[in-house]
Amino acid sequence: MDQPAEPEAHFVRILHETQGLIRAHIAGMGVPVDEVDDVAQEVYLVFARQPERMPPDVEPLRWLRGIARNCSHEYFRRRARQPRSLAAIADLLAAVPAAETDEPETAPRVDRLRTCVERLATPHRDLLASYYRDGRQAADIAAAQGRSVGAVHMVLARLRETLRRCVQGQVQGTGT
């Protein structure tokens, strides 16, 4: 395959030829539909940063599918690493009373988390409620708020970190 003299033109041509197939490949690996574009973007960023790593005798689509597989696996690894205590946010926002939990050590954690959530600004509590309690996809929230999906994910990540630090501060007695 002849590569154009201009690397940017080569990248753009490959992007246009393969993007639909790569997105379908990512979705086929089980990545949620509202996350496919983010994973696909990561695939093309990897390719754009190091296009010389693609062997000249390998078709771009085949090469990009390998990158897509790796990026999809990384997506699932990142999700699996989220602390289990974050699942309590969904329970809290679904208004599950602490007394109904089966594990005695869960009630104090949920109470601490409830206190921390109450300290958040109303728009942040509403965002958490939409995502965790109502089960809305980040893409739906982004569209309703006029934000990008990436921005919604970033705010959610920051809110989870804020809540984690707050709960940890309560455990350590700093009340942060």
Residue frames as qw, qx, qy, qz and C-alpha x, y, z in Angstrom:
[[0.000, 0.890, 0.456, 0.000, 0.00, 0.00, 0.00],
 [0.419, 0.401, -0.023, 0.814, 1.48, 3.32, -1.04],
 [0.320, -0.686, -0.436, 0.486, 1.62, 5.88, 1.70],
 [0.247, 0.907, 0.165, 0.299, 1.04, 9.52, 0.70],
 [0.486, 0.372, -0.305, 0.730, 3.93, 11.89, 1.27],
 [0.256, -0.487, 0.219, -0.806, 1.86, 13.82, 3.79],
 [0.175, -0.059, -0.928, 0.324, 1.37, 11.77, 7.02],
 [0.317, 0.235, 0.445, -0.804, -1.71, 13.78, 7.95],
 [0.608, 0.269, -0.333, -0.668, -3.38, 12.99, 4.64],
 [0.432, 0.118, -0.893, -0.038, -2.55, 9.31, 5.13],
 [0.026, 0.132, 0.792, -0.595, -4.12, 9.37, 8.61],
 [0.459, 0.282, 0.166, -0.826, -7.26, 11.16, 7.39],
 [0.579, 0.224, -0.605, -0.497, -7.69, 8.70, 4.51],
 [0.339, -0.004, -0.926, 0.168, -7.37, 5.70, 6.84],
 [0.181, 0.176, 0.591, -0.766, -9.73, 7.32, 9.37],
 [0.561, 0.267, -0.079, -0.779, -12.42, 7.83, 6.72],
 [0.575, 0.203, -0.727, -0.316, -12.00, 4.33, 5.32],
 [0.456, -0.011, -0.862, 0.221, -12.09, 2.51, 8.65],
 [0.175, -0.208, 0.467, -0.842, -13.97, 4.48, 11.30],
 [0.756, -0.110, -0.082, -0.641, -17.35, 2.79, 10.81],
 [0.841, 0.075, -0.537, -0.005, -15.83, -0.67, 10.85],
 [0.336, 0.220, -0.656, 0.639, -13.70, 0.10, 13.90],
 [0.414, -0.219, 0.308, -0.828, -16.69, 1.46, 15.82],
 [0.869, -0.048, -0.245, -0.426, -18.66, -1.67, 14.93],
 [0.687, 0.182, -0.645, 0.280, -15.73, -3.83, 16.06],
 [0.034, 0.248, -0.576, 0.778, -15.57, -2.00, 19.41],
 [0.650, -0.146, 0.118, -0.736, -19.33, -2.34, 19.93],
 [0.865, 0.077, -0.451, -0.205, -19.06, -6.00, 19.05],
 [0.466, 0.210, -0.709, 0.486, -16.56, -6.43, 21.88],
 [0.447, -0.579, -0.666, 0.144, -19.26, -5.36, 24.34],
 [0.199, -0.105, -0.204, 0.953, -18.36, -1.72, 24.92],
 [0.189, 0.673, 0.604, -0.383, -21.59, 0.17, 25.69],
 [0.432, 0.671, 0.433, 0.419, -22.90, 2.12, 22.70],
 [0.075, -0.990, -0.067, -0.099, -22.50, 5.47, 24.46],
 [0.536, -0.697, 0.376, 0.292, -18.83, 4.66, 25.12],
 [0.826, 0.296, 0.356, 0.322, -17.89, 3.40, 21.64],
 [0.370, 0.879, 0.002, 0.300, -16.91, 6.84, 20.32],
 [0.359, -0.857, 0.364, -0.068, -14.58, 7.42, 23.28],
 [0.792, -0.242, 0.518, 0.213, -12.84, 4.08, 22.76],
 [0.703, 0.566, 0.294, 0.314, -12.64, 4.67, 18.99],
 [0.089, 0.969, -0.154, 0.170, -11.09, 8.07, 19.63],
 [0.577, -0.648, 0.491, 0.080, -8.47, 6.38, 21.78],
 [0.843, 0.174, 0.439, 0.259, -7.76, 3.90, 18.94],
 [0.528, 0.759, 0.143, 0.353, -7.12, 6.70, 16.47],
 [0.210, -0.933, 0.278, -0.089, -5.04, 8.65, 18.96],
 [0.755, -0.369, 0.500, 0.211, -2.78, 5.64, 19.45],
 [0.740, 0.413, 0.393, 0.355, -2.48, 5.28, 15.68],
 [0.253, 0.935, 0.041, 0.246, -1.88, 9.02, 15.12],
 [0.420, -0.843, 0.333, 0.041, 0.86, 9.16, 17.76],
 [0.401, -0.466, 0.749, 0.248, 2.85, 6.29, 16.30],
 [0.795, 0.476, 0.001, -0.376, 1.81, 5.54, 12.71],
 [0.345, 0.626, -0.695, -0.076, 5.25, 4.12, 12.00],
 [0.416, -0.258, 0.827, -0.277, 4.51, 1.14, 14.25],
 [0.831, 0.343, 0.268, -0.347, 2.12, -0.27, 11.66],
 [0.540, -0.201, 0.689, 0.441, 4.05, -2.82, 9.59],
 [0.255, 0.417, -0.373, -0.789, 4.00, -1.92, 5.89],
 [0.249, 0.021, -0.892, -0.378, 2.67, -5.36, 4.91],
 [0.006, -0.407, -0.842, 0.355, -0.37, -5.16, 7.24],
 [0.050, -0.614, -0.519, -0.592, -3.66, -3.65, 6.13],
 [0.069, -0.331, 0.301, -0.892, -4.65, -0.58, 8.19],
 [0.712, -0.348, -0.162, -0.588, -8.02, -2.09, 9.14],
 [0.864, -0.124, -0.467, 0.143, -6.37, -5.20, 10.56],
 [0.420, 0.189, -0.437, 0.773, -3.86, -3.09, 12.49],
 [0.280, -0.347, 0.133, -0.885, -6.57, -0.80, 13.86],
 [0.810, -0.320, -0.349, -0.347, -8.70, -3.77, 14.93],
 [0.725, -0.058, -0.516, 0.451, -5.78, -4.94, 17.06],
 [0.113, 0.208, -0.310, 0.921, -5.49, -1.50, 18.63],
 [0.555, -0.349, -0.159, -0.738, -9.28, -1.45, 19.11],
 [0.823, -0.247, -0.512, -0.002, -9.13, -4.81, 20.88],
 [0.528, -0.008, -0.474, 0.704, -6.42, -3.49, 23.23],
 [0.121, -0.248, 0.124, -0.953, -8.27, -0.22, 23.89],
 [0.695, -0.352, -0.339, -0.528, -11.51, -2.13, 24.56],
 [0.764, -0.203, -0.545, 0.279, -9.73, -4.41, 27.01],
 [0.292, 0.090, -0.356, 0.883, -8.27, -1.33, 28.73],
 [0.403, -0.369, -0.133, -0.827, -11.75, 0.20, 28.91],
 [0.809, -0.365, -0.401, -0.228, -13.03, -2.88, 30.76],
 [0.652, -0.055, -0.488, 0.578, -9.95, -2.97, 33.03],
 [0.028, 0.261, -0.202, 0.943, -10.52, 0.67, 34.03],
 [0.613, -0.386, -0.210, -0.656, -14.16, -0.06, 34.82],
 [0.835, -0.241, -0.489, 0.067, -13.24, -3.12, 36.88],
 [0.497, 0.082, -0.441, 0.743, -10.77, -1.08, 38.94],
 [0.287, -0.568, -0.026, -0.771, -13.45, 1.33, 40.16],
 [0.045, -0.164, 0.799, -0.577, -13.71, 0.88, 43.92],
 [0.244, -0.391, -0.877, -0.135, -16.61, -1.29, 45.00],
 [0.094, -0.487, -0.535, 0.684, -17.68, 1.39, 47.45],
 [0.148, 0.168, -0.263, -0.938, -18.74, 3.52, 44.49],
 [0.278, -0.301, -0.834, -0.369, -21.57, 1.07, 43.90],
 [0.180, -0.490, -0.678, 0.517, -22.99, 2.37, 47.16],
 [0.098, 0.223, -0.080, -0.967, -23.71, 5.66, 45.38],
 [0.370, -0.146, -0.677, -0.620, -26.31, 3.90, 43.28],
 [0.391, -0.419, -0.804, 0.156, -27.86, 2.34, 46.39],
 [0.154, -0.383, -0.376, 0.830, -27.86, 5.65, 48.21],
 [0.201, 0.179, -0.229, -0.935, -29.42, 7.55, 45.36],
 [0.422, -0.228, -0.765, -0.429, -32.00, 4.82, 44.92],
 [0.472, -0.473, 0.218, -0.712, -33.04, 5.63, 48.51],
 [0.778, -0.126, -0.614, 0.043, -32.20, 2.23, 49.94],
 [0.498, -0.792, 0.165, -0.312, -32.41, 2.68, 53.70],
 [0.174, 0.574, -0.763, 0.243, -29.25, 1.67, 55.52],
 [0.582, -0.227, 0.630, -0.462, -31.29, -0.57, 57.85],
 [0.902, 0.285, 0.093, -0.311, -32.24, -2.83, 54.94],
 [0.435, 0.629, -0.644, -0.024, -28.65, -3.83, 54.15],
 [0.951, -0.145, -0.273, -0.021, -27.52, -7.35, 54.93],
 [0.694, 0.150, -0.361, 0.604, -24.01, -6.36, 55.98],
 [0.416, -0.809, -0.319, 0.266, -23.72, -4.55, 59.32],
 [0.467, -0.395, 0.145, 0.778, -20.57, -2.68, 58.23],
 [0.257, 0.433, 0.537, 0.677, -22.40, -1.25, 55.19],
 [0.167, -0.863, -0.475, -0.035, -24.78, 0.98, 57.16],
 [0.369, -0.752, 0.009, 0.547, -22.07, 3.31, 58.54],
 [0.385, -0.084, 0.510, 0.765, -20.47, 3.58, 55.07],
 [0.089, 0.612, 0.634, 0.464, -23.80, 4.46, 53.49],
 [0.266, -0.882, -0.331, 0.205, -24.46, 7.02, 56.24],
 [0.408, -0.536, 0.224, 0.704, -21.04, 8.61, 55.64],
 [0.279, 0.179, 0.626, 0.706, -21.65, 8.61, 51.90],
 [0.033, -0.787, -0.592, -0.169, -25.12, 10.14, 52.40],
 [0.321, -0.818, -0.113, 0.463, -23.57, 12.94, 54.46],
 [0.375, -0.313, 0.435, 0.756, -20.97, 13.58, 51.76],
 [0.191, 0.447, 0.689, 0.537, -23.55, 13.60, 48.97],
 [0.130, -0.868, -0.472, 0.078, -25.65, 16.10, 50.93],
 [0.363, -0.670, 0.089, 0.641, -22.64, 18.44, 51.04],
 [0.396, 0.123, 0.569, 0.710, -22.45, 18.58, 47.23],
 [0.238, 0.264, -0.076, -0.932, -23.96, 21.43, 45.26],
 [0.677, 0.341, 0.448, -0.475, -27.45, 20.70, 43.95],
 [0.647, 0.592, -0.323, -0.356, -26.37, 20.41, 40.27],
 [0.182, 0.448, -0.874, 0.044, -23.79, 17.79, 41.26],
 [0.430, 0.032, 0.804, -0.410, -26.31, 15.82, 43.32],
 [0.701, 0.481, 0.155, -0.502, -28.72, 15.98, 40.38],
 [0.479, 0.582, -0.616, -0.231, -26.04, 14.70, 38.01],
 [0.057, -0.257, 0.943, -0.204, -25.25, 11.76, 40.31],
 [0.560, 0.229, 0.610, -0.511, -28.95, 11.00, 40.68],
 [0.672, 0.550, -0.165, -0.467, -29.49, 11.03, 36.92],
 [0.407, 0.516, -0.748, -0.095, -26.57, 8.70, 36.31],
 [0.067, 0.176, -0.940, 0.285, -26.81, 6.30, 39.25],
 [0.398, 0.219, 0.672, -0.585, -30.42, 6.37, 40.45],
 [0.635, 0.531, 0.114, -0.549, -32.16, 6.95, 37.12],
 [0.739, -0.004, 0.610, 0.286, -29.68, 4.91, 35.08],
 [0.484, 0.858, 0.038, -0.170, -29.36, 7.55, 32.36],
 [0.827, 0.193, 0.128, 0.513, -26.46, 7.16, 29.96],
 [0.375, -0.505, 0.052, 0.776, -23.72, 9.78, 29.95],
 [0.186, 0.177, 0.551, 0.794, -24.59, 10.61, 26.32],
 [0.167, -0.719, -0.621, -0.265, -28.19, 11.43, 27.30],
 [0.406, -0.760, -0.246, 0.444, -27.07, 13.62, 30.18],
 [0.390, -0.244, 0.288, 0.840, -24.54, 15.36, 27.96],
 [0.081, 0.424, 0.606, 0.667, -27.15, 16.11, 25.30],
 [0.281, -0.800, -0.528, -0.054, -29.60, 17.46, 27.89],
 [0.441, -0.763, -0.080, 0.466, -26.96, 19.69, 29.45],
 [0.452, 0.887, -0.085, 0.046, -25.28, 20.82, 26.24],
 [0.365, -0.714, 0.587, 0.110, -21.98, 19.19, 27.25],
 [0.546, 0.412, -0.705, -0.186, -19.75, 16.63, 25.63],
 [0.924, -0.237, -0.285, -0.097, -19.92, 13.03, 26.80],
 [0.661, 0.197, -0.429, 0.583, -16.29, 13.35, 27.87],
 [0.083, -0.461, 0.277, -0.839, -17.15, 16.36, 30.04],
 [0.776, -0.396, -0.062, -0.488, -19.93, 14.42, 31.77],
 [0.913, -0.049, -0.349, 0.203, -17.57, 11.50, 32.41],
 [0.410, 0.350, -0.391, 0.746, -14.95, 13.90, 33.78],
 [0.383, -0.487, 0.182, -0.763, -17.43, 15.54, 36.17],
 [0.909, -0.282, -0.172, -0.253, -18.63, 12.12, 37.34],
 [0.795, 0.122, -0.403, 0.437, -15.05, 10.99, 37.92],
 [0.142, 0.416, -0.352, 0.826, -14.29, 14.13, 39.91],
 [0.621, -0.444, 0.046, -0.645, -17.46, 13.74, 41.96],
 [0.939, -0.156, -0.306, 0.011, -16.60, 10.11, 42.75],
 [0.595, 0.225, -0.415, 0.651, -13.13, 11.19, 43.87],
 [0.189, -0.477, 0.217, -0.831, -14.62, 14.00, 45.98],
 [0.815, -0.371, -0.080, -0.437, -17.02, 11.54, 47.63],
 [0.880, 0.021, -0.394, 0.264, -14.23, 9.00, 48.18],
 [0.345, 0.326, -0.408, 0.780, -12.06, 11.61, 49.92],
 [0.442, -0.465, 0.101, -0.761, -15.00, 12.87, 51.97],
 [0.913, -0.284, -0.199, -0.213, -15.94, 9.37, 53.19],
 [0.775, 0.122, -0.399, 0.475, -12.29, 8.58, 53.87],
 [0.080, 0.458, -0.307, 0.831, -11.95, 11.84, 55.80],
 [0.675, -0.456, 0.016, -0.580, -14.92, 10.88, 57.96],
 [0.942, -0.118, -0.303, 0.082, -13.41, 7.46, 58.66],
 [0.624, 0.192, -0.343, 0.676, -10.11, 9.08, 59.64],
 [0.354, -0.696, -0.467, 0.415, -11.91, 11.63, 61.78],
 [0.275, -0.113, 0.127, 0.946, -10.94, 14.70, 59.75],
 [0.271, 0.661, 0.554, -0.428, -14.53, 15.31, 58.66],
 [0.068, -0.343, 0.440, 0.827, -13.40, 16.47, 55.24]]
